[in-house]
Structures are given as C-alpha cells and as structure tokens.
Amino acid sequence: MTDPVAPEFWQAVDQFNQHQFYVCHDTIEALWFEASDPLRTFYQGVLQIAVALHHLENSNWRGAAILLGEGTERLRRYAPEYGGIDVAQLLHQCIELLAALQRVGADRLAGQSAQPSPQPADAVSGVDDFAIPKIERIAPIGTFFQGGGST
C-alpha cells in the first residue's frame, strides 16, 4: 500500500507542471523535512528533479544533469506508481531529458533556456527545445491524502 502524501504535495505537483520549479522545491522541501521513509525519499526524488529543471532554466547544465540523475535514481524504487502519481512515466521523461542533455553537452547549453515542448526528448535538435517532464496523477486528488478527506 502507498503511504499517503500530504495535501501540499498536490500543490507542488501543480507548481511543477506549471514550470514553477523553484516554488515547487520550496513546497516539497517543507514536506521532506517532516516526512519519514519511504515517503521522505520519494519527496526527495521529486524535489531533486524540480531543482534540476530550475537549473536547466538557468542554463546550468551540470546542476541539471547531476540532479536529474540523482532524482531519477532515488525514484526508481517507487515505480510504476506511488503517492498517486505515475512514477514510471516521470522516470521515462527524466531519463529522456537526461539523455538529451548529455547529447547536447554543457558547452552547447550555455546561454540557452529550456522551453516546454510537446515533442519527445528524441526529437530535440538543439539546446532551445527540450521536452520538459510533467507529473501525471493516477488517482483522484483526495485518495492519498493523510486523514482521508478529499477536495
């Protein structure tokens, strides 16, 4: 059975999907401090991916690549789904983005910004068009809240 995520986690998911990665980081970090495993490690993996995407927005190739790798590795044990999200899909998207970053390399990313793209990561032809991961919900929002209730 999945440990219940805090209601604020859904706020962080919305922030992530709206590309508010630094704000998402702040929201999840507050949850991470209070959580215990296995939920704590789950939060940490999502948090690292959000920070990686923040680094990517700021053309920090190294920070993006390192944290994408660490966050992805941390979330592997939660696939295919956990906490009401499709972890397998998020992992796939992050692995594709990391591969695209590795193909592009740090030198070619300098001075560029990440742009949302409906294209798969394999279609990336340059540094200005990355497919940005999105967190997909797999259950109604209220299903995994601590204490039951729904919104």
N, C-alpha and C positions, 0 to 999 in steps of 0.2 A: 504494500500500500504506500502511496505517496504521502510524504509529510506535508501538512498544509502550509502554503505560503501565506505570508502576511498580506492583508488587503493593499498595503502600499506597494507591493510588488507589481500589481496591475497598473498602478500609476507609472512605475518605472518602465514597464513594457510599452505603455503608450508613449512615454518620453523617448524611448529607444526608437520606436517605429516612426516617430516624428523627427528623427535625427537630432534630438536634443541630448547628445551623448554625455556631456559633462553633467547636466542636471540629472540624468538617469544615474550616473555614477554616484552622485550625492545621495539620491534616494535609496539606492541599493546598499551603499556603504553603511547607512544608518541601520538597515535590516541585518546586514552581515555582522556588525558589532554585537548584536543581541542574540543571534542565532547560534544553535549548536549543530553539529554534524548529524545527519548528512546535508541538512538544509544550508548550513554555513558554507560548505564547499560549493554547493550549487549556486548560491548567491555570488560567491567569489568568481566563479567561472563566467557568469553573465556580466558581472562588474568589469572583469578584465577585457571582455570583448567590447563593452561600451567604451572603455578608456582607449582601447586600440583604435576604435573608429574615430574617437576625438583626436588622437594623434594623427590619423590619416587625414582628417580635415585640415590639420595644421601642417601637412606635408612632412611629418616626422615618420619617415619610412621605418627606421629602426624600432621606434617605440611601437608603431602599429604592428610590425611583423612579430616582435617578441611577445607582445600581449595577446595577439590573435592566437599564436601558438600555445601560450600558457593557458588561456581561457578555454580553447578548444580541448586541450588535453585534460583539463580539470572536468569538463562537462561530459567526456566520453562515457563515464560510468553511469550517467543518467539517461542515456539513450535507450529506447527510442522516444520516450516521453517522461516528463517529470513535472510536477508542480503545475500542471495544466497547460504546459507548452510542448510544442513539437521540437524536442531537443535534437532528434535526428536531422530534421530539416535545417535547423540553425547550424548544426555542425557541418553539414554539407555546404551550406552557403559560406561559412567561415573558412573552410578548407579551400574552396574555390577562390575566395578572395585572397587568401594567403598565397596560393599558387600564382595568381595574377600579380601580386606584389613581388614575388620572387622573380617572375619573368621580367617585370619592368625594372626592378633594381632601384636602389637608393638614389643613384645619380640622376636617373630619368624622372624621379618623382619630385625632386627639388623645385620649389616654386609652383607646384601644381596643387589643385584642390580635388578632393573626392566629390563626385557628383552622383546623385542617385541615378540608377539606370535599370530599366526593365530587362536588359539583356543579361544572359547568363555570363558568369565570370570568363568562360572560354571565349566570349565574343569581344573581350577587352582588346582594343587595338592600340591603346596609348594610356598615358597616365591620367587623363582627364575624364575617363569614363569607366568607373568601377561599379560593379553590381554590389550594392550595399545590403548586408544581411537584414532580414526582418524577422521578428519573433512572432510565430503563429500560435494562437491559442488552440487548444484541442478540446476544451470543455467550457461550459458556461462559467462566467466570471465568479459567481458565488460558490461554485462547487468545492474549491480548495481553500476557502478562507478559514482561518483559525476561528473556532467558535461557531462554525456553521453558516449562518445568515447569508443572504445574497443581496445584491444591489439592484 
